[in-house]
Amino acid sequence: MLKLKKSLGQHFLKDEAIIKQIIAALNEHEFTNLLEVGPGGGALTKELIKITDINFKAVELDDEKVPLLKQKYPLLKDKIIHQNFLDIEKPFDEIFTVIGNFPYNISTQILFKILDWKDDVPVVIGMFQKEVAQRAAAKPGGKIYGVLSALIQPFYDIEYLFDVPPTSFTPPPKVMSGMIRLTRKKDALVVKSERAYIVLVKTAFNQRRKTLRNAVKSLFTAEELKDELFNKRAEVLSIEDFAALTFRMS
């Protein structure tokens, strides 16, 4: 019996139909290097290691799960990185795909870590709490569009794949889950600098109820702030709008 660690946000996938859907989504892309985040009890791992002609690695923090995985699947002997995903070095020298039932307590941080490796990660297929998955994929104009959406979408197209109900896990979480796929864009957004874009987006959404004029006034000259665009709120600006604004920052 797998022992659950609440501190690690663990919910073990058990639904074979969902696992098949995840594998099908993965196999729509070509890849030679694959990283699984949080294999846990190995429900998804057991299918991933059947894929031929790839280099496979898995990242697992749980001290108890690592020896269990190696015992259950001898192929994993030298393929498990026993660390917190947020602390690891880039696991491959070449490009690689990331997949996983991501621990919900660090799922947004996982996405931001992957952003650091975006030049080497063309595809991500991940399971999140549904609310987080929807926020990542959200378009401008709604309440769920925010920092996560605006920081990920300049680099990746995000597709919400399917819902995963609580009954698909042991123990069942209290929330619905969702699978999303991130596919790196061929042409990244043109910005003054990535740092300027990140600062602008975070500052704008930090006070999202205020108009841009009040939220980001520290980043622009008084002359620039006269533009009618600054009467709007952050949630209605597209990533292209934010990108264009970076060139006007003081």
N, C-alpha and C positions, 0 to 999 in steps of 0.2 A: 504494500500500500504506500503510495507516495505521500510524504508528509508535506503539508502546505506551510509556506512561510509568508505570513501576511506582510511582513516588513519588506518583502521583495515583490509585492503586488502579484503573487502567483495565482493563476487560474489555469488548470491544465486542460488543453483541448482533447476531446475524446470522440468527436463526431466525425466518422469516416467520410460521410458525404461532403462535409465542409472541407475536410483535408483534400479530397479529390478535386474540389473546386479551386483550392489554393494552388495545388500542383498544376492544374490545367492553365491557370493564369500565369504561372511562372514559365511554363513551357511555350508560351506564345512568343517568348524572346530567346534569342541565342545568347549563351553565356558559357564561359569556361571556368570562371571562378565564382564561388557562391559562399556567402557568409550567412549563417543563421544566428539570429539574436535570441537568446533565451530558449534553448531547446527543452528545458524543464524535464518532463517525463519521457520525451522522445517521440511523441505521437506524430509530429510532422517530420522529425528527423529520420524516422524509419523509412519514410518514402523518399526523402531527399538523397539518402545515401545509395538508393537504387539507381539514381541517374548516372548514366555511364559517361566516361570521358570528361569529367569535370574535376576541378580541385575544390574540395569542400572543407570548410572550417566552421566551427560553432563557438559562440561566446557564452559561457555560463558562469555566473557568480556563486551559485549555491554550492557550498562545500559538500553537501550530502548527495546532490544530483550528479556531480562530475564522476565519482567512482561508479555510481549506478549505471550511468550512460555507457561508460567504457566496458562495464561487465556485460551489459545487455547487448551492446553493439560493438564487438571487438574492432570493427573498422575505424572506430572513433579514437583509437588508442593515442594517436599523435595529432589529432585534429581538433581538440577542444582547447580553447583559450580560457583559462580559469581566472577570469577577471571581471570587473564591472565594465560593461560596454563603454561607458562614458570615459573610462581611463585608458582604453587600449590604444596602441599604435595602429596605423593603417595595416590591415592584416595581409594584404597582397601588394606586390609591386606593380601588377598589371590591373586593368579595369576589372571590377567585380560587381556582382548583383547582391543586394541585401534582402533577406526575407526573415519573417518572424512573427510570432505572437508576442508582441512587445509588452514588457511589463508596464502596466498602466500608470504606475507612479512616476515613471521617468520617460513616458512615450514622447512628449514634446521635446525633451532634451535629446532623445535619440535622433529625432529629425534634424535638430540643429547641429548635432555632431556630424551627421551624414552630409549636411551642407558644407562642412569644412572639407569633405572629400568629394565634392560634387563633380570635379573633373574626372574622377576615377569610378564614379558610381552612376551608370546610365539608367538603372532600373532599381526601384525599391518596391517590394510587395509586403505590406505590413498590416497587422491587425491592431486596432486601437479601440478604446472606448468610442462608441458611435459618435458622441458629441465632438470628440477631438478629430475624428476622421472627417466629419462634416465641416468643421472649422478649417481644416487644412485645404479642403476642396472648395470652400465657399467663394462666391463671386461678390463684387461690390454691391452695396445697396441694402444688405441685410444685417441683422444684429450679430450674426455669428461670424461675419467677415471681420478679420482683425489682424493682429500682429503675425500670427502663425500663417494665415493665408498670404499676406502681403510679403512675407520674407521667403517663403518656399516657392511661390508661383513664378517669380522672375526666372527661375532656373529649371523648374519641372512642371510638366503638365500633370494634373492630378485627376485621377478617375476614381470615383467611388464605385467599388465592384459589387459588393453585396453585404447584407446584414448577417450577423452571426448571433443567434439567440443565446440567452444565458444557459439553456439546457444543453448546449454544445460543450460545456466545460464541467470539470470537477475541481472545486465546488462551483456551482453556478454563481457568477457575479450578479450584482443587483442591477446592472445596467445592460443595455443592448450593446453589442460590439459591431464593428464594421471593418471590412477589408478595403484598403485603397491601394492603388498602384501609382507610383511616381515614375514618369518617363522623362528623362532629361531633354530639354528643348535644344534644338539644333542651333538656334540663335538666342543667346541670352539677352536680357534687357540691357539697353545702353544707358549707363548711369555715370554721373560725375566720378564716383568711386563707390565701391561696395560699402565702405564705412559710412559715407554720407547718406546713402540710401537707408542703411540700417538705423542710423541715428534719427533720420527724418520719420521713418515709419513708427519706430518705438515712441518717439516724442508725440507724434500726432495721435496715436491710439492710447497713450497714457492718460489723456483727458478727452476721451472720445465724445463726450457729451458737449464739449465746447466747440465753437467754430475753430477752423484751422488758424485763423488770425490770433486767437487767444492761446491755442494749444502750442503753436510752433513759433511764436513771436521772437523767441530768443535766437532762432536760426536764420532770420531774414531781416533785411533792412526795412526801415519804416516805409520807404518808397515802394519796395516790392509788395509789402503787406496791403497796399491800397488796391491791389488787383481783386476783382470780384470773386475770383476762385477761392480766396481765403474766407469767404462767407460760408463756405460749405463745411461739412463735418468729414472727418477722416473716412468714415465707413462708405461714403459715396465715391471716393477716389479710386480709380483703377491703378494697377501697378504701373501702367504707362504714365498716368498722371503724376504719381510719386517720382518716377524716374525723371520726367521732364523738370520737376521742381528741384531736383538735386542740383541742376546746373544754375539755379537762381539763388542757392543758399549763400549766405555771406561767410 
